[in-house]
Amino acid sequence: MSSSDPQAPPTQNNIALGVCGGIAAYKAVEVLRGLQRAGCVVRVAMTKRACEFVQPLTFRALSGSHVIVDDYAPDNPDPIAHITFSQTVDLLIVAPATANVIAKFANGVADDFLSSTYLACTAPVLIAPAMNTTMLEHPATQRNLERLRGDGVHFVEPDAGEMACGTIGPGRLSEPERIVAAAIEILKGSKDLAGERFLITVGATREEIDPVRFISNRSSGKMGFALAEAALRRGGEVTLVAGITTVNPPAGARVVRAVSAEEMSHVVRQQMVNHSVFIGAAAIADYRPTQRAEQKIKKSEDQMTLTLERTPDVLSQVAASRQNGMLVIGFAAETENVLENAKEKLQRKGLDAIVANDVTREGSGFDSATNAITIITKDRSNPVELPLLSKRDAADRILDVIVSLRSS
């Protein structure tokens, strides 16, 4: 595959290839060669057990680079290799990935070079599992795989066939060509948002009743931060207007905090002139108390009556005042008539697209690691209905629609 091949990544990419201890380790040689034919520069890291199947010299001869097994080894030229190795690559591939290494990744264990590299990696990760069928189907392995999917890790699923032990079933390492193709697909989209400047609202707002009480909602900020991380990975610049969140924003994003709907409206008005895409992922309170008590309201009666008023409609304000071809994307978290309500909101607010999800569905509500969404564009034809995905994968699918809107 030459660099002019339409399936090759648009520019030279740096790849980290992790090789684990299993009989399929020899296939990693073909993965390396396939990536090189696609124009990638590949460096290899091996576990100690992998060295019992294929010698590091093989990968060193083919890659032209030092193969790291133990970052404490005297011949290691970099004393902090797990940092520099992981944070200077465009993609980390682990093929084959054993049940042991998958368990380490899923549970944050960093007791060797490869697992430390995974924790320090800021690039997308692609894992190709390979193991005995019984090990693959064990509930512990399935939990670990699901956790990694929730963390945004990409997978090339193992093939079914005869194992080295004689067992027949799923668990064989997928063919090197498939692994390389999956890697190229990830890399192809990695910089397609270069030049776009994203303004994304994230998390929940709080509307104070008194100094200790407030009106809010269950939003965690996970979806908004996943969008920010995906946009950064694909070459975009990101400013986050963040309310109350339960997770940390991705590195590389500029963060402006705004606690109330009024504050968020003010910050967005200030920032929107400098941005080309607005995504309203925050769960902004629709109502606030008409008056905030200066002191804590004492419990004196069986009931307390609050008079509420509407908060600023940030999404409508942005859509009405946008300039220079800004795209405006909204969210519709619904509990009934999901598509109908989302389509009505899309039209009423003049959006380019809306992301609808049923927050009562298991695995798709607030603060979950996954989401099942439907993306509806302004022409309201052919909604993109997606299955339950990690929020990171869902974020990429939303960004794919933005790329499509920009090119239409």
C-alpha positions as CSV (number, residue, x, y, z in Angstrom):
1,M,0.0,0.0,0.0
2,S,1.7,3.2,-1.1
3,S,1.3,6.6,0.5
4,S,-0.8,7.6,-2.6
5,D,-3.2,4.7,-1.9
6,P,-6.7,6.1,-1.1
7,Q,-6.8,3.9,2.0
8,A,-3.5,5.2,3.4
9,P,-3.4,7.9,6.0
10,P,-3.1,11.4,4.6
11,T,0.3,12.1,6.2
12,Q,3.0,10.1,7.8
13,N,1.9,8.8,11.2
14,N,3.8,7.6,14.2
15,I,2.5,4.3,15.5
16,A,3.4,2.4,18.8
17,L,2.9,-1.3,18.4
18,G,2.6,-3.4,21.6
19,V,3.2,-7.1,21.4
20,C,2.0,-9.5,24.1
21,G,3.0,-13.0,25.0
22,G,1.0,-15.5,22.9
23,I,1.4,-17.8,20.0
24,A,-0.1,-15.2,17.7
25,A,2.9,-12.8,18.5
26,Y,4.5,-13.8,15.2
27,K,1.6,-12.2,13.3
28,A,2.6,-8.8,14.8
29,V,5.5,-8.9,12.3
30,E,3.0,-8.7,9.5
31,V,1.1,-6.0,11.3
32,L,4.3,-4.0,11.4
33,R,5.1,-4.5,7.8
34,G,1.5,-3.6,6.7
35,L,1.7,-0.4,8.7
36,Q,5.0,0.5,7.1
37,R,3.6,-0.1,3.6
38,A,0.8,2.3,4.5
39,G,3.5,5.0,5.2
40,C,3.6,4.8,9.0
41,V,6.7,4.9,11.2
42,V,6.4,2.1,13.7
43,R,8.1,1.6,17.1
44,V,7.6,-1.6,19.0
45,A,7.2,-2.4,22.7
46,M,7.1,-6.0,23.9
47,T,6.2,-7.7,27.1
48,K,8.8,-10.1,28.6
49,R,6.6,-13.1,27.7
50,A,6.3,-11.9,24.1
51,C,10.1,-12.2,23.8
52,E,9.7,-16.0,24.3
53,F,7.7,-16.2,21.1
54,V,9.5,-13.6,18.9
55,Q,12.9,-12.0,19.6
56,P,13.1,-8.2,19.9
57,L,15.8,-8.3,17.3
58,T,13.2,-9.2,14.6
59,F,11.2,-6.1,15.3
60,R,14.3,-4.0,15.7
61,A,15.6,-5.1,12.2
62,L,12.3,-4.3,10.6
63,S,11.4,-1.1,12.4
64,G,14.9,0.3,12.5
65,S,14.3,1.4,16.1
66,H,15.1,0.2,19.6
67,V,12.5,-2.3,20.9
68,I,11.5,-1.5,24.5
69,V,10.8,-4.4,26.8
70,D,11.9,-3.0,30.1
71,D,12.4,0.7,30.6
72,Y,14.8,-0.1,33.4
73,A,17.1,-2.1,31.1
74,P,20.6,-0.7,30.8
75,D,20.3,-0.6,27.0
76,N,17.2,1.6,27.1
77,P,18.2,5.0,25.7
78,D,15.3,6.9,27.3
79,P,14.9,6.9,31.1
80,I,11.3,8.0,30.9
81,A,10.4,6.0,27.8
82,H,6.8,5.2,28.8
83,I,6.1,8.9,28.6
84,T,8.0,9.9,25.5
85,F,7.1,6.7,23.7
86,S,3.3,7.0,24.3
87,Q,2.9,10.8,23.9
88,T,4.7,11.1,20.6
89,V,2.5,8.7,18.7
90,D,-0.7,9.1,16.7
91,L,-2.0,5.6,17.6
92,L,-1.2,2.8,20.0
93,I,-1.9,-0.7,18.7
94,V,-1.7,-3.8,20.9
95,A,-1.6,-7.0,18.8
96,P,-1.9,-9.6,20.1
97,A,-3.5,-8.5,23.4
98,T,-3.7,-11.2,26.0
99,A,-6.3,-11.6,28.7
100,N,-3.7,-10.6,31.2
101,V,-2.8,-7.3,29.5
102,I,-6.4,-6.4,28.8
103,A,-7.1,-6.9,32.5
104,K,-4.2,-4.6,33.4
105,F,-5.4,-1.9,31.0
106,A,-9.0,-2.1,32.3
107,N,-8.0,-1.8,35.9
108,G,-5.3,0.7,35.7
109,V,-2.4,-1.6,36.6
110,A,1.0,-0.3,35.4
111,D,3.6,-2.9,36.4
112,D,5.5,-3.2,33.1
113,F,6.5,-1.0,30.2
114,L,3.4,-1.7,28.0
115,S,0.8,-1.2,30.7
116,S,2.6,2.0,31.9
117,T,2.6,3.2,28.3
118,Y,-1.1,2.6,28.0
119,L,-1.9,4.8,31.0
120,A,0.4,7.5,29.8
121,C,-1.0,7.4,26.2
122,T,-2.9,10.4,24.9
123,A,-3.5,9.0,21.4
124,P,-6.3,6.6,20.3
125,V,-5.8,3.0,21.3
126,L,-6.6,-0.1,19.1
127,I,-6.6,-3.5,20.7
128,A,-6.6,-6.9,18.9
129,P,-7.4,-9.6,21.5
130,A,-6.1,-13.2,21.1
131,M,-6.6,-15.9,23.6
132,N,-8.3,-19.3,24.3
133,T,-12.0,-19.3,23.7
134,T,-12.8,-20.1,27.3
135,M,-10.6,-17.2,28.5
136,L,-12.3,-14.8,26.0
137,E,-15.8,-15.8,27.1
138,H,-15.0,-15.7,30.8
139,P,-17.2,-13.1,32.6
140,A,-14.0,-11.3,33.9
141,T,-12.6,-10.9,30.5
142,Q,-15.9,-9.7,29.1
143,R,-16.2,-7.1,31.9
144,N,-12.7,-5.9,31.2
145,L,-13.4,-5.6,27.4
146,E,-16.6,-3.7,28.2
147,R,-14.8,-1.3,30.5
148,L,-12.2,-0.6,27.9
149,R,-14.9,0.1,25.3
150,G,-16.5,2.5,27.7
151,D,-13.1,4.2,28.0
152,G,-13.1,4.7,24.2
153,V,-10.7,2.0,23.2
154,H,-11.1,0.6,19.7
155,F,-11.1,-3.1,19.0
156,V,-10.5,-5.5,16.2
157,E,-12.6,-8.5,17.3
158,P,-10.9,-11.9,17.3
159,D,-11.7,-14.5,14.6
160,A,-13.3,-17.9,15.2
161,G,-11.3,-21.0,14.3
162,E,-9.0,-23.6,15.7
163,M,-6.7,-22.5,18.5
164,A,-3.2,-23.7,19.1
165,C,-4.5,-25.8,22.0
166,G,-7.0,-27.5,19.6
167,T,-10.1,-25.6,20.9
168,I,-12.4,-24.4,18.1
169,G,-14.2,-21.1,18.7
170,P,-13.6,-17.3,18.8
171,G,-10.3,-16.1,20.1
172,R,-7.8,-16.2,17.2
173,L,-6.0,-13.0,16.5
174,S,-7.6,-11.3,13.5
175,E,-5.7,-11.3,10.3
176,P,-2.9,-8.6,10.1
177,E,-4.6,-7.0,7.1
178,R,-7.8,-6.3,9.1
179,I,-5.8,-4.9,12.0
180,V,-3.9,-2.6,9.6
181,A,-7.1,-1.5,7.9
182,A,-8.7,-0.7,11.2
183,A,-5.7,1.4,12.2
184,I,-5.8,3.3,8.9
185,E,-9.5,4.0,9.4
186,I,-8.7,5.6,12.7
187,L,-5.8,7.6,11.3
188,K,-7.7,8.8,8.2
189,G,-10.1,10.7,10.4
190,S,-7.6,11.9,12.9
191,K,-7.0,15.4,11.4
192,D,-10.2,16.0,9.4
193,L,-11.3,18.8,11.8
194,A,-8.1,20.8,11.5
195,G,-9.0,24.5,11.3
196,E,-12.4,24.1,13.1
197,R,-12.7,25.9,16.4
198,F,-15.2,24.2,18.8
199,L,-17.2,25.9,21.5
200,I,-18.8,23.2,23.6
201,T,-21.0,23.6,26.7
202,V,-20.6,20.8,29.2
203,G,-22.2,19.5,32.4
204,A,-25.0,20.8,34.6
205,T,-25.9,24.3,35.8
206,R,-27.0,25.2,39.3
207,E,-29.7,27.8,40.1
208,E,-29.5,28.9,43.7
209,I,-32.4,29.0,46.0
210,D,-30.4,30.2,49.0
211,P,-26.7,29.9,50.0
212,V,-27.0,26.1,50.5
213,R,-29.8,24.9,48.2
214,F,-30.0,24.9,44.4
215,I,-31.9,23.5,41.4
216,S,-29.8,21.2,39.1
217,N,-29.8,17.9,37.2
218,R,-27.9,14.7,36.8
219,S,-25.6,15.7,33.9
220,S,-21.9,14.6,34.5
221,G,-20.2,16.2,31.6
222,K,-18.9,12.9,30.2
223,M,-20.5,13.3,26.8
224,G,-19.3,16.9,26.3
225,F,-15.8,16.0,27.4
226,A,-15.8,13.0,25.1
227,L,-16.7,15.4,22.2
228,A,-13.9,17.7,23.2
229,E,-11.4,14.9,23.4
230,A,-12.5,13.5,20.0
231,A,-12.3,17.0,18.4
232,L,-8.8,17.6,19.7
233,R,-7.7,14.2,18.4
234,R,-9.0,15.1,15.0
235,G,-7.2,18.4,14.8
236,G,-9.7,20.8,16.1
237,E,-9.3,23.6,18.7
238,V,-11.7,23.4,21.7
239,T,-13.0,25.8,24.3
240,L,-15.2,24.3,27.0
241,V,-17.8,26.3,28.9
242,A,-18.2,23.9,31.8
243,G,-20.8,23.9,34.5
244,I,-20.8,21.3,37.3
245,T,-19.0,18.1,36.1
246,T,-18.0,14.8,37.8
247,V,-15.1,14.0,35.5
248,N,-12.0,16.0,34.4
249,P,-11.8,17.8,31.0
250,P,-9.3,16.5,28.4
251,A,-5.8,17.9,28.2
252,G,-5.5,20.4,25.5
253,A,-8.9,22.0,25.8
254,R,-9.4,25.6,27.1
255,V,-11.9,25.6,30.0
256,V,-14.1,28.4,31.2
257,R,-16.3,27.6,34.2
258,A,-19.9,28.9,34.4
259,V,-22.1,27.7,37.2
260,S,-25.5,29.1,36.4
261,A,-27.5,29.4,33.2
262,E,-27.0,33.2,33.3
263,E,-23.2,32.8,33.6
264,M,-23.1,30.2,30.9
265,S,-25.1,32.4,28.6
266,H,-22.8,35.4,29.3
267,V,-19.6,33.3,28.6
268,V,-21.0,31.8,25.4
269,R,-21.9,35.2,24.0
270,Q,-18.4,36.4,24.7
271,Q,-16.7,33.3,23.2
272,M,-18.8,32.4,20.2
273,V,-17.4,35.1,17.9
274,N,-14.1,33.2,17.9
275,H,-15.5,29.8,17.0
276,S,-16.8,27.9,14.0
277,V,-18.8,25.1,15.6
278,F,-21.0,25.3,18.7
279,I,-22.2,22.1,20.5
280,G,-24.7,22.6,23.3
281,A,-24.0,19.4,25.3
282,A,-24.6,21.1,28.7
283,A,-27.8,20.3,30.6
284,I,-28.7,23.9,31.3
285,A,-31.5,24.4,33.9
286,D,-34.7,25.6,32.2
287,Y,-35.9,27.4,35.3
288,R,-34.5,29.3,38.3
289,P,-36.0,30.9,41.4
290,T,-37.3,34.4,40.7
291,Q,-35.6,35.4,44.0
292,R,-32.6,34.0,45.8
293,A,-32.7,34.2,49.5
294,E,-29.7,35.9,51.0
295,Q,-29.7,33.6,54.1
296,K,-30.5,29.9,54.4
297,I,-34.3,29.4,54.4
298,K,-35.3,27.8,57.7
299,K,-37.5,24.8,57.9
300,S,-40.6,26.2,59.5
301,E,-43.5,24.9,57.5
302,D,-44.6,21.5,56.0
303,Q,-44.3,23.0,52.5
304,M,-42.2,25.6,50.8
305,T,-43.4,27.3,47.6
306,L,-40.9,28.4,44.9
307,T,-41.8,30.8,42.1
308,L,-39.7,30.0,39.1
309,E,-38.8,31.9,35.9
310,R,-37.2,30.8,32.6
311,T,-33.5,30.9,32.3
312,P,-31.8,32.2,29.1
313,D,-32.1,29.8,26.1
314,V,-28.4,29.6,25.2
315,L,-28.9,27.3,22.3
316,S,-31.5,29.5,20.6
317,Q,-29.4,32.6,21.3
318,V,-26.4,31.1,19.5
319,A,-28.4,29.8,16.6
320,A,-30.1,33.3,16.1
321,S,-26.9,35.3,16.3
322,R,-24.3,33.1,14.7
323,Q,-22.0,34.4,11.9
324,N,-19.5,33.3,9.3
325,G,-21.0,29.9,8.7
326,M,-21.0,28.7,12.3
327,L,-22.6,25.2,12.7
328,V,-24.9,24.8,15.7
329,I,-25.5,21.4,17.2
330,G,-27.9,20.7,20.0
331,F,-28.8,17.8,22.3
332,A,-32.3,16.5,23.2
333,A,-32.3,14.3,26.3
334,E,-35.9,12.9,26.3
335,T,-37.9,10.4,28.3
336,E,-40.8,9.9,25.7
337,N,-41.5,10.5,22.0
338,V,-37.7,11.0,21.6
339,L,-37.5,11.5,17.8
340,E,-40.6,13.6,17.6
341,N,-39.5,15.9,20.4
342,A,-36.0,16.1,19.0
343,K,-37.2,17.0,15.5
344,E,-39.5,19.7,16.9
345,K,-36.6,21.2,18.9
346,L,-34.3,21.1,15.8
347,Q,-36.8,23.1,13.7
348,R,-37.9,25.5,16.5
349,K,-34.4,26.5,17.4
350,G,-33.0,26.6,13.9
351,L,-30.2,24.1,14.5
352,D,-28.0,22.4,11.9
353,A,-28.3,19.0,13.8
354,I,-29.5,17.6,17.0
355,V,-28.5,14.5,19.0
356,A,-31.4,12.7,20.6
357,N,-31.2,10.1,23.3
358,D,-33.6,8.4,25.6
359,V,-32.2,9.0,29.1
360,T,-34.5,6.3,30.6
361,R,-32.8,3.6,28.5
362,E,-30.4,1.4,30.4
363,G,-26.8,2.5,29.7
364,S,-27.9,5.7,28.0
365,G,-28.7,8.0,30.9
366,F,-26.8,10.6,32.7
367,D,-23.4,9.7,34.2
368,S,-23.1,6.5,32.2
369,A,-20.1,5.4,30.2
370,T,-22.2,4.6,27.2
371,N,-24.9,6.3,25.1
372,A,-27.4,5.3,22.4
373,I,-28.1,8.3,20.2
374,T,-29.9,9.3,17.0
375,I,-28.4,12.2,15.0
376,I,-30.9,14.3,13.0
377,T,-29.7,16.9,10.6
378,K,-31.5,20.1,9.4
379,D,-33.0,18.4,6.3
380,R,-34.6,15.9,8.8
381,S,-34.0,13.0,6.3
382,N,-32.3,9.7,7.1
383,P,-31.6,10.1,10.9
384,V,-28.5,8.3,11.9
385,E,-29.6,5.9,14.6
386,L,-26.7,4.3,16.5
387,P,-26.5,1.3,18.9
388,L,-25.2,1.6,22.4
389,L,-21.6,2.9,22.1
390,S,-19.0,4.3,24.4
391,K,-19.4,8.0,24.7
392,R,-16.0,8.4,23.0
393,D,-17.2,6.4,20.0
394,A,-20.5,8.2,20.0
395,A,-18.6,11.5,20.0
396,D,-16.7,10.5,16.8
397,R,-19.9,9.6,15.1
398,I,-21.3,13.1,15.9
399,L,-18.2,14.7,14.6
400,D,-18.5,12.6,11.4
401,V,-21.9,14.3,10.9
402,I,-20.3,17.7,11.4
403,V,-17.7,16.9,8.8
404,S,-20.5,15.9,6.4
405,L,-22.4,19.1,7.1
406,R,-19.4,21.2,6.5
407,S,-18.7,19.6,3.1
408,S,-22.3,19.7,1.9
